[in-house]
Amino acid sequence: MALWVEKHHGDGGHDFIDAKIEELVLATEMDGVRLWEEVARRLEQLGERTSQS
């Protein structure tokens, strides 16, 4: 999912994920919130990996 976000949203990926999490919080979908929080962590890892290359 993190790769998909990176491919489709580029530098705006974190903003996309933040909006998704906010939407899920409002809907009290906490499993979805946890899922997208993990996607955010993995997107961050992707950024770290590409900046070290």
N, C-alpha and C positions, 0 to 999 in steps of 0.2 A: 504494500500500500504506500509506503514511503517513496518508493521508486515512481509509482504512478503520480503521486503528488508532485514530486520533483519534475517529472516529465511534463505534466499538464499545467503546473502553476509556477514553475521556476522559482525566482526570488520571492514570489508572493505565496509560496507554499505554507509558511508559518501563519500568515494571515488567514489563509483558507482553513487551516486546521483550527485556529483560534475561533473562527466563526462557527465551524462545525461543532466544537466543544460547547460553545455558548448556546447554540441551538439545542443540543442534547441536554444540557443542564436545565434549560427552561422546560424541556419536555420530561424532566426527571428520569432520563434514560442513562443511569449511572454506568451500566455495562458499556454502553456506547462511548461515554466520556472516557472511561479507562482505556478502551481500545484506541481512541484518537490521541490520548495522552502518550500511549506507547508509540503510535505512529510518529508523533512529534519528536520523541526521543530518538527514534531511528532515523528520522530525517536529519536531525542534528548530527548523528553519527556519520551519515552520508556526507554531510558538509565538511566534517572534520577529516574524513578519509580523502576527499578530493582536494582539500587545501594542503594536505601533507604530501601529496604526490608530486 
